[in-house]
Amino acid sequence: MSEAAAGPAIRRLADWSAADLTELADEYGTPLYVTDLDRVRENATRLQSAFPDADVRYAVKAHTGRAVLETVRDAGLGAECASAGEVVRALDAGYDEVQYTAVMPPAEDLDIVLDRWRDGADLTVVAGAGDTVTRLRDRGFDGRLAIRVDPGVGAGHHEKVTTGGHAKFGVPYDRAAELVNDARADFDVVGIHAHAGSGISGDDLAAHRELVSRMGDLARSVGPLEFVDVGGGFGVPYHEDEPPLDLEAVAEATRESLGDVDAELAIEPGRYVVADAGVLLTRVNTVKAVDDAGATGKVPVVAGVDAGMTTLLRPAMYDAYHAIRNLTDERPARPVTVAGPVCETSDLFCEERSMPAPRRGDLLAIGNAGAYGYEMASTYNSRPRPAEIVLAGEEARIARERETIDDVTALEVER
Ligand SMILES: *Cc1c(COP(=O)(O)O)cnc(C)c1O
């Protein structure tokens, strides 16, 4: 593999230039997402190098911004979409071939996606229920179909992102072969699919192996297919001292567990492509001491910032850890709780974490914010969503304007 094109295995928060980020925050304000497209490209290249004979499909829900989609498409990755909106955005970004994995698809989603298919879009629909297959048939779809299987094993860093073992996703493993064979009468059945949630890590390859091996067995039992898609879930080290994922080891385990199949291997990483390509910048507006010296003997402080769970939801939703760095100054460490402006107890980025005590006006950077960051942002508490800057080479440009309060109320209808 070309080391230069694939870059280092991980970009840590400490590797970002404090001076450059500070300049961006000064120019564009905070909270601000910064996404480095060159790093997105490196991550895509590293995946292709580790899986040279697999079809790598980017799960666009991790970051569906136009600039990211165009970068990933240019790098040669496919597009895995979870909704009609994602399908439309991927096509608009120049993809002429997309995979749509329908999870309890609302009728409108099926209608929109099939309109695009009738207009000539090269589309593969992945159905995770017999009902979905019926609804596709009823709408006159006879194109490329894959069947999503509930493999009965799940990987996941948190129960809310473990999808593999839940009946919501995919048809029961024991009934999958029958559905594949029945569907062959009416559709071009091209593949089988499974996704076990998000959290493939070095220690966790057993669950991945089991899933892939079950998919290999299924592929052999149903005969020739175009692809066996074993999903995404490639982990990234959110803790600064965690080692990066050994992609080569995952690739080897995948190949070994799949065995010989008359089909191409496909994978669908989302997080891995974009997580370390993004940081969230936020400014400290309030600092208060907590009246308790605790076991450390140091007085903990609460630092209030202008980003919150509406900007980056992962800590509140998944108890996710994100590294936080003070870009303004290094001071003696003390226990710091970083809290957002939303009236919810869970609106915290960390609790009593040892870090330099922030002062009002300091700029903080939150690491690994490129995946499921902007995409999960909301306007709860009437908070406009943040702006996003993309970096490419020496260039920095605005990719998404900051929302305004007028945007938040734009759809309200007065009587
Ligand atoms: C979310 C999702 C992915 C990507 O998961 P990551 O953890 O971001 O890699 C892949 N496939 C499907 C079907 C998904 O829903």
Residues whose N, C-alpha, C, O or C-beta is under 5 A from the ligand:
A	BS01	LIG	A59 A62 T101 H195 G197 S198 G231 G232 G233 F234 E268 P269 G270 R271 Y272
